[in-house]
Amino acid sequence: MILCNFMYLGPILFIIKEVSKFIGTTFNFHFIFESK
């Protein structure tokens, strides 16, 4: 049961990390364009 949860948590955490990274870069781009 715990092993199955870890198998599901791995990809979910990876997706969340990638999404947060993508959101961070887009916000940085908006901030750079607005400051110029």
N, C-alpha and C positions, 0 to 999 in steps of 0.2 A: 504493500500500500504506500509506504513512505517512498520506496524506490520509484513507483509510478509518478508520484507527485513531483519528485526531483526531475524525472524525465520531461514532465510538462513544464516545470518552472524554468529549466535551462533556456529553451527557445523563447519563452515569454519574456524573461529578463533580457535576453539578447535583443529582442525586437524593441522593448521599451528603451534600452540603451541607444539603439540606432535611431529611434524616433526622436528621443530627447536631443541627440546630437544634431539631427537634421533640423529640428525646431531651433536649436541654439544658433546654428549657422545662418538660418533664414533671418532670425531676429538681428544677428550681427550685421548682415547685409543691409537690412532696413535701417539700422542705426547709422551705418557708414554713409548710406545714400542720403539720409535726412540731414546729417551733420555737414555734408559738403555743400 
